[in-house]
Amino acid sequence: MPLSKPLWLRVAPPGSEGYRRMARLVREQALDTVCQAANCPNIGGCWRDGAAAFMILGTVCTRGCGFCNVTTGRPAPPDPDEPGRLAEAVARLGLRHVVITSVTRDDLPDGGAGQFAACVAALRARDRTTTIELLTPDFRGSPEAAEQVFAAAPEVFNHNVETVPRLYPAVRAGADYRGSLTLLARAADHGLPMVKSGIMLGLGEEEEEVLAVLADLRAAGVTALTIGQYLAPSRTHLPVVRYWPPDFFTNLKERALTMGFSRVESHPLARSSLHARADMDP
């Protein structure tokens, strides 16, 4: 039987005027968000406050990770009008910081890196004061694809390692832990202002394994970190093995800060883009 969800993970359903405004604009501009695709528990609060993580390159992923709610299959070709629609939505919302992520596109020669770069160019052409965070897939370890993204010069480069290496075969099928660390290290070596990653807990990891991952991320040059509780999207996804209590996340934040991370968002409902704009504040 699935574990019962503890009280600290229960959130009120969305329904504010800000939420409805964001929903209308996303629909009008034919945009996708990871907030919807991943059934994020923070969607009500984030959309109320005018924050969203836009998902480019469609809603069909070429991989089938055991934790993810995004559909797996054969995606459509990239939409050349998508960068312009995204820039229009960001301008109409008056966003000062925008998060752009995508499904994994192993079917494309560049893994979708060119579409990320095109979105940054469209946003910068519209308003150069908006800061940009890119949350990317691993591009199958291609240095050329990664360089396209780095050359676009986002203020934040984000790539999640998601879990501990031992659990990769079940959690991140098709991904490579060392390859993800290499991508993050390349971003840090490129001199991007902020390099960020994240991990979710509750899939069967041990505390010592989590601390080892944090040490690896710091060694790779990661400075910003998110740690949250895994929530199974459905009974067909990987089950939650354990709900870690809030004080464990607080302890991990303290440990991470002593390791040298400058920004740490660590609590059960933390997600990659939660409070992303605040991460840009001095």
N, C-alpha and C positions, 0 to 999 in steps of 0.2 A: 504494500500500500504506500502511496506517496506520503511524504512527511507533511504534517500540518504546517501551514504558513504561520509564523509567529506574529504577534500583534505589531511589532515594530516595522513590519513590511507591508502593512495594509495602508492604502492611500485612498483618498476620496476620489470618486469619478470626476473627470473633467467636465466643465460646464460654464466657465467664465466667458465674458464677452471677448476678452483677449484671445482665449482659446478658439472661439467661433470665428473671429476675424482671421486668425492664422489659417484655420481649416479652409475658409472660403478662398483665401489667396492661393494656397497650395493647390486647391482644386482648379481655380481659374487659370493658373499658369501651367497646369498639367505637370506639376512637379511631384517628386517622390521624396519622402523623408524616412530616415531610419527610425525616427520616433514611432511612426506607424508600423513599418515593416517588422520591427523588433518588439512590438507591444511594450514599449518602454513605460515603466511605472511613473516616470516623471513628466509625461507628456502634458498633463494638465497644468502643472506649475510652470514649466518651460514655455509652453505656447501662450499661457496667460501673460508672461513677461516678455513676449516677443522674441523668444529664442527657439531655434530649431536646427537640427542637423540634416541638411539636404543630401539626398542620395542620388547620385548621378549614374548614368550608364544603365538605366533600367531597374527592374525589380526581380530579375531572374539571375541567379548566381550559377557559375559553372562548378562550384564545389558543394559538398553536402555536409557541412560541419554539424556534429551531433547536438550542439547547443543552440543553433541559429534557427530563427523563424522565417528566414527569407527562402523563397521558392528556389529549388534547384532544377536546372534544365538547360535548354538552348536559348540564349538571349538574342534579342533583336540587335541589328547594327546600331552603333552610337548615333544619336540624334544631333545633327549639326546645329539645330536651333536651340538646343538645351542651354548652352552657356548664356545666350541672350535672355532667355526666359528667366533663368536664375538671377541674372543681374537686375532684371526688372523687378522681380519679387523682393529682392534685398533692398532695392531703392524705395519701393513703396512701403515697406515695413520700417524703413529708417534704421536698419540694423547697423550697429557700430562694429560688430564682430560676427563673422559667419563661419559655420563649420560645414565642410563639404566632405562627404564620404562616398563610398560606392560598393556595389556588389563586386565580387571577384570575377574578372573577365579573362580567364585563361585562354579563351578563344581568340583574343586579339593579339597581334604581334607585339604590341607595346603594353599589354595588360590594362589598357585604358589610361595610361599616363598622359597621352596627348589631350584627352578630354579634360583631365584635371587642369593641365596647363591652359587650355582654352577657357575654362571657367574662371581661372584667376585673371587672365587677360581681359575678359569681358567685365569682371567686377572692377578691375583697376581702371578700365576705360570709362566706367560710369562714375566712380568715386574712389579716389586713392586714399581716403582717410579710413575706410572700412578695413579692419584687420581680418586676416584670413587664416583659418586653420584647416589643414588637409589631413583627413584620417584615411589612410590608404591601405589597400591590400599589399601583398608582398611582391607583386610583379614577377613571381617565379624566380626571384633572385637576379633579375636582369639589371646590371649596372646602368645600361643605356636608358632603360625606362625610368629608373630612379632619378637619373640625372635630369631628365625632362621636368620632373616634378620639382627637384631642388632648384633648377634654373628659373622656375616661375617665382621663386623667392617668397613663399608663404611665411607669415610671421610665426606660425606654429606648424611643425611637421609631427604627425601623430600616427603611430602604428602599434596596434595592440598585440602583445604576445599571448594574451588571454588566459593561459594556464601554465602549469609546471610541465617540464619536458616529459616526464613519465606518462602523462595523460594525453599527449599529443595524438597518438593513433586513434583514440576514440573521440577526442574533442575537436581537434583541428586536422582532420584527414586531408592529406595533400599539402600540408604546410610543414615547415622545417624550423624548429626553434632557433638553431644557430643561424639559419638564414635570416630570420627576423632580427636577431641581434646585429647581424652584419648590416642590414638595411638601416637600422637606427644609428649604428656607428658611422655609416657613410653620411647620414644627415648631419650628425654632430660635427664630423670632419669638414663638411661643406660650410660650416659656420652659420647655419640657420639660427635665428634668435632663440627659439625654444624647440626642444625635441621632447616628445611626450609618448608615453605608453601606458597600457593598462592591463590589469589582471582581474579575473573574477574568481570568487571562492565558493566552495560548496560542492565541487565535483569529485572530491575524494583526495584532495591534496593534504599534505601534512605541513605543520607550521615551519619546520626546518626547510622544506622544499620552497615554500613561499619566500622565506628570507634569502635563500640562494638565488631565486629569480630576481629579487630586488637588487642584490649585489651585482648580478650580471647586467642588469639594466643601467645601473650607475657606471659600471666599468665601460659600457658602450657609449656613455655620454648623455644618457637620458636625464633630464632635469625636472620634468613634471610627470606626475604619476596619479592614476586613478585605480582604486581598489574597491570593488563592489561585490555584493552577493549575487551568485547565479540564481536565476529564477527560470524553471523549466517552462517554455512556452506552451507545451501540451504534453499529454501522456505518451506521445510517440517520440519525444525528444529525450535526451539524457536526463535521468532523474536527479533531483537534488539529494546528495548524500548527506549533507549536513548544513544546517543554518548556523553560521557563526554569529555569536552575540555581538551587539554594538561595541562593547568594551574591547573586544578583540581587534576590531577595526581601528579603534582609537589607539591601541597599543602599537599596531602596525604603522600608523601614521607617525607616531613618535620615533619608532625605530627607523623609518624611512628618512625622516628629517635629520637624524643623527648620521645617516649614511651620506648625506650631502644633497638630497633632493631639495629643490627650492620651493616646489608647489606640490602638495599632496592632498587629494580628495579621497578620503577613506572612510566609508560608512556603508551600511547595507544597501542603500539605494543609489550609491555613487555609480555613474556611468561616464563613458568617455567624454561626452560633450556637456555634462552637467556643470554649470557655473563656469563655462569656458571663457565667457567675457571677463569674469572676475579674475581669471588667471593672467589676464593681460595687464592688470593694474600693478603699479609699482609696489 
